[in-house]
Amino acid sequence: MKVTFLGTGTSQGIPVIGCKCEVCQSSDSRDKRLRTSVMIEAKDKIIVIDSGPDFRQQMLREQVHHDLDTFCVDAVLFTHEHKDHIAGLDDVRPFNFRFRKDMQVYATEQVQEALKREYQYVFTPPFYPGAPLIQLNTIPSNEKFTIEGIEIEPINIMHGELPILGFRLGDFTYLTDVKTISQKEKEKIYGTKTLVLSALRKKEHHSHLTLEQALALVEEFQPEQTYFIHMSHLLGKHEDINDELPKNVQLAYDGLKIILNE
C-alpha cells in the first residue's frame, strides 16, 4: 500500500495570506503546505481521503492527469464536512469525463447533507450540464466496510464538539482534525504500525490536538512510525520541529510518499 500526503496544512494552508512569520516566509519546500488530504494506492485502486480546495492542484502535482488509463481516482472518502475537506469535490469532473462513470463518494449521512447543500447543482434537479457525477455511499457508523476490495474501519473521533471519522486500513490509521477519542474507539487504534495524526500547534486549541497532546497519544498507541499532519504556521518550521521529535515521529510534508505492508 502506498500513501501520498497530498496536503499537510491546516484550513488556511501555509503560507497564510498576508502573513510575514518565519514559517510563511520559509524557503524550505516542506513548509509549503496545502490543505490536508492523502491518496492511498492499494489493490490497483486509488482512494483519496478528503478533497479540499487544493484538490485540483494536488492531482496535477502528483501527475494523476498524465495517464488516466492506469492512474485514476476510484473513490473519495470524507472525514467530515468542513470546507477545507470538501471544497474540491467539483474537480472530480475530469475523472467522470474520461471514464464516463460516477465518482464513488463515501461519507456519513451528516456529511452527505452538507455536500447536498454545498453542491446543490450536483444533487438537485434540474441538473446542471457538465456538473460532477457523484454516487453517494453511506459509511456505516460502527462497522467495517470495503471500497474496491479494500477493507476500512471507521473510527469515531471528536473535532471539538463535532463528531467526525478517522479510518484504519490494515496496520495504517489516519486521524485528522482530532481533539478527543473515547476509550471504546481507541481500542480500534491499538496495534497500528503506522499512525497519521493531526498536531495543529503548541498552544492549546478548542478543537485540535496540540503537539504535546499528539505526542501523548503516540506514547499511548505505540505505533512503529507516526506522521503529523494538519499543521498550522504557528507550530513552527519543519526542520526545527522535526529536530524536537522522537526518532519514530516526524512531520509529514506535501508530496511525501510512504510504502506500507497491507
Secondary structure, 3 states (H helix, E strand, C coil): CEEEEEECECCCCECCCCCCCCCCCCCCHHHCECECEEEEEECCEEEEECCCCCHHHHHHHCCHHHHCCCCCCCEEECCCCCHHHHCCHHHHHHHHHHHCCCEEEEECHHHHHHHHHHCHHHHCCCCCCCCCCEEEEECCCCCCEEECCEEEEEEEEEECCEEEEEEEECCEEEECCCCECCHHHHCCCCCCCEEEEECCECCCCCCCCEHHHHHHHHHHHCCCEEEEECECCCCCCHHHHHHHCCCCEEECCCCCEEECCC
